[in-house]
Amino acid sequence: MKLEFSQTYPERMGELSGQSNYFIEKIWAGLSVQETECKNCYDKEEEWDNGFWEKNVKDSLFSWKGTYHVEPKLHTIREDKSNQWCAGIDIHFKSNNRNGDLFQFAPVFKCVSVQKISITWQKDRGCMPIIIIDRTLLCLDSMETLATNDGFDSIEDFFAYFNGDFQGKIIHWTDLKY
C-alpha cells in the first residue's frame, strides 16, 4: 500500500507551516542504522543488491546528515477508517503525490506491525493530551519518545500536528513497539 509523506509541515502548524519536516531524510536515517535488517524486509533483494541503497539513499543521506542532526523516523501515525493497515502488507514509501511529481524514496518494506493509538485533548482541564496505545496510557517520557520516533523534533511539534482528538494506527516498519 502507498504510504505518502509530505516534505513540509501543513498550514495548521503555525510558525512551522511550510517548513521542511525532513521526514524522508529521517526515514532514510532509520534505514541506514539498520541496513542489514532492511535487506531482510525488502521483497526485491536483487534490486537492493544491484545498487538501490547506493543510488537512492546513501549519498543523499550522508550529504544531508552533515547539515542537520536528527533522530530517525521509525514509524508513522495514520487514520485507518477502512482498517486496511495490518502486519505483512507492503509499504511503498512515496512523496509529492499532490503536486504530480510522485516518487518512491525507499524500497518496498513489509509492515512489521500496527498499534492502535488515540489522542484525546482535555480542553476543560488545560493540560497535555492523553495518549493511549493498545490500551496503555503513556507517561510524558513515553510521549516524548513517540514524538521523536514519529519524526518530530519535539513533543510540542507533535502536538501542533495532532492538535485535536485523533484515532488511528501506528504503522511500524521496524520491530519497535510501545
C-alpha positions as CSV (number, residue, x, y, z in Angstrom):
1,M,0.0,0.0,0.0
2,K,1.1,3.5,-0.7
3,L,2.3,5.5,2.3
4,E,2.7,9.1,1.4
5,F,4.8,11.7,3.2
6,S,4.7,15.4,2.8
7,Q,8.0,17.2,2.8
8,T,6.8,20.3,4.7
9,Y,4.6,20.9,7.6
10,P,0.9,21.8,6.9
11,E,-0.6,25.3,7.3
12,R,-2.3,24.4,10.6
13,M,1.1,24.2,12.4
14,G,1.5,28.0,12.8
15,E,5.1,29.1,12.6
16,L,6.3,25.7,11.3
17,S,3.9,25.9,8.4
18,G,5.7,25.3,5.1
19,Q,9.0,24.5,6.7
20,S,10.7,21.2,5.8
21,N,9.9,18.3,8.2
22,Y,12.8,16.2,6.9
23,F,10.6,13.1,7.1
24,I,12.1,11.5,4.1
25,E,15.7,12.0,5.4
26,K,14.6,10.8,8.9
27,I,13.2,7.6,7.4
28,W,16.5,7.2,5.4
29,A,18.4,7.7,8.7
30,G,16.4,4.9,10.2
31,L,17.2,2.7,7.2
32,S,20.9,3.5,7.4
33,V,21.1,2.4,11.0
34,Q,19.6,-0.9,10.1
35,E,20.8,-1.5,6.5
36,T,21.3,-5.2,7.1
37,E,17.9,-5.7,8.7
38,C,16.3,-3.7,5.9
39,K,17.6,-6.2,3.4
40,N,15.6,-8.9,5.2
41,C,12.4,-6.8,4.9
42,Y,12.9,-5.8,1.3
43,D,10.9,-8.1,-1.1
44,K,13.1,-7.4,-4.1
45,E,16.6,-8.2,-2.9
46,E,18.1,-8.2,-6.3
47,E,17.2,-4.5,-6.8
48,W,18.7,-3.7,-3.4
49,D,21.8,-5.6,-4.2
50,N,22.0,-4.0,-7.6
51,G,22.6,-0.6,-6.0
52,F,19.2,0.7,-4.8
53,W,20.8,1.7,-1.5
54,E,23.9,3.3,-3.1
55,K,22.0,5.1,-5.8
56,N,18.9,6.3,-3.9
57,V,19.6,6.5,-0.2
58,K,23.3,6.5,0.9
59,D,24.6,9.6,-1.0
60,S,21.6,11.7,-0.2
61,L,21.6,10.7,3.4
62,F,25.2,11.4,4.1
63,S,25.3,14.7,2.3
64,W,22.2,15.8,4.2
65,K,23.3,14.4,7.6
66,G,26.2,16.8,7.9
67,T,23.9,19.8,7.9
68,Y,21.2,18.8,10.3
69,H,21.2,16.3,13.1
70,V,18.1,14.3,13.5
71,E,16.7,11.2,15.1
72,P,15.4,8.6,12.7
73,K,11.7,8.3,11.9
74,L,10.8,4.7,12.8
75,H,7.0,4.7,12.2
76,T,4.1,6.8,11.1
77,I,0.7,7.5,12.6
78,R,-2.3,7.5,10.3
79,E,-6.1,7.3,10.3
80,D,-7.3,3.9,9.1
81,K,-11.1,4.2,8.9
82,S,-11.3,1.3,6.5
83,N,-8.9,-0.9,8.6
84,Q,-6.6,-1.7,5.7
85,W,-3.2,-1.5,7.6
86,C,-2.0,-4.7,9.1
87,A,1.2,-6.7,9.5
88,G,2.6,-8.2,6.3
89,I,1.3,-5.5,3.9
90,D,3.8,-4.0,1.5
91,I,4.7,-0.4,2.3
92,H,5.5,1.8,-0.7
93,F,7.2,5.0,0.6
94,K,6.0,7.9,-1.6
95,S,6.2,11.6,-1.7
96,N,4.9,14.5,-3.9
97,N,1.6,13.0,-4.8
98,R,-0.3,16.2,-4.6
99,N,1.9,18.2,-7.0
100,G,2.0,15.5,-9.7
101,D,5.7,14.6,-9.2
102,L,5.1,11.4,-7.2
103,F,8.2,9.4,-6.5
104,Q,9.2,6.4,-4.3
105,F,12.0,7.3,-2.0
106,A,12.7,4.0,-0.3
107,P,12.5,0.3,-1.2
108,V,9.3,-1.6,-0.6
109,F,9.1,-2.9,3.0
110,K,6.7,-5.2,4.8
111,C,4.6,-3.6,7.6
112,V,6.0,-5.3,10.7
113,S,3.1,-4.4,13.0
114,V,0.4,-1.9,13.7
115,Q,-0.8,-0.5,17.0
116,K,-4.0,1.4,17.8
117,I,-3.4,4.9,19.0
118,S,-5.8,7.5,20.4
119,I,-5.0,11.1,21.3
120,T,-7.6,12.9,23.5
121,W,-7.4,16.6,24.3
122,Q,-8.8,17.6,27.6
123,K,-9.7,21.2,26.8
124,D,-11.6,21.7,30.1
125,R,-8.5,20.7,32.1
126,G,-6.0,22.9,30.2
127,C,-3.3,20.2,30.3
128,M,-1.4,17.9,27.9
129,P,-3.5,15.5,25.8
130,I,-3.8,11.8,26.8
131,I,-2.2,9.3,24.5
132,I,-3.3,5.6,24.7
133,I,-1.6,3.0,22.6
134,D,-3.1,-0.5,22.6
135,R,-5.0,0.3,25.8
136,T,-1.8,1.6,27.6
137,L,-1.7,5.1,28.8
138,L,1.6,6.8,28.0
139,C,3.6,8.9,30.5
140,L,5.3,12.1,29.5
141,D,8.6,10.4,28.8
142,S,6.9,7.8,26.5
143,M,5.0,10.6,24.7
144,E,8.3,12.4,24.0
145,T,9.8,9.1,22.7
146,L,6.7,8.6,20.5
147,A,7.0,12.1,19.1
148,T,10.7,11.7,18.3
149,N,10.2,8.2,16.8
150,D,7.4,9.6,14.6
151,G,9.8,12.2,13.1
152,F,9.0,15.3,15.2
153,D,11.8,17.4,16.7
154,S,9.8,17.9,19.9
155,I,6.6,16.9,21.7
156,E,5.4,20.5,21.1
157,D,5.7,20.0,17.3
158,F,4.0,16.6,17.6
159,F,1.0,18.2,19.4
160,A,0.9,21.1,17.0
161,Y,0.4,18.5,14.3
162,F,-2.0,16.3,16.3
163,N,-3.9,19.3,17.6
164,G,-7.3,17.7,18.1
165,D,-8.7,14.3,19.1
166,F,-7.4,11.5,17.0
167,Q,-8.0,7.8,16.5
168,G,-5.7,5.8,14.2
169,K,-2.8,3.4,13.9
170,I,0.9,3.5,14.3
171,I,2.4,1.8,11.2
172,H,5.7,0.1,12.0
173,W,8.4,-0.9,9.5
174,T,10.8,-1.8,12.3
175,D,10.4,-4.2,15.3
176,L,9.7,-1.2,17.7
177,K,6.6,-1.4,19.8
178,Y,5.1,0.6,22.6
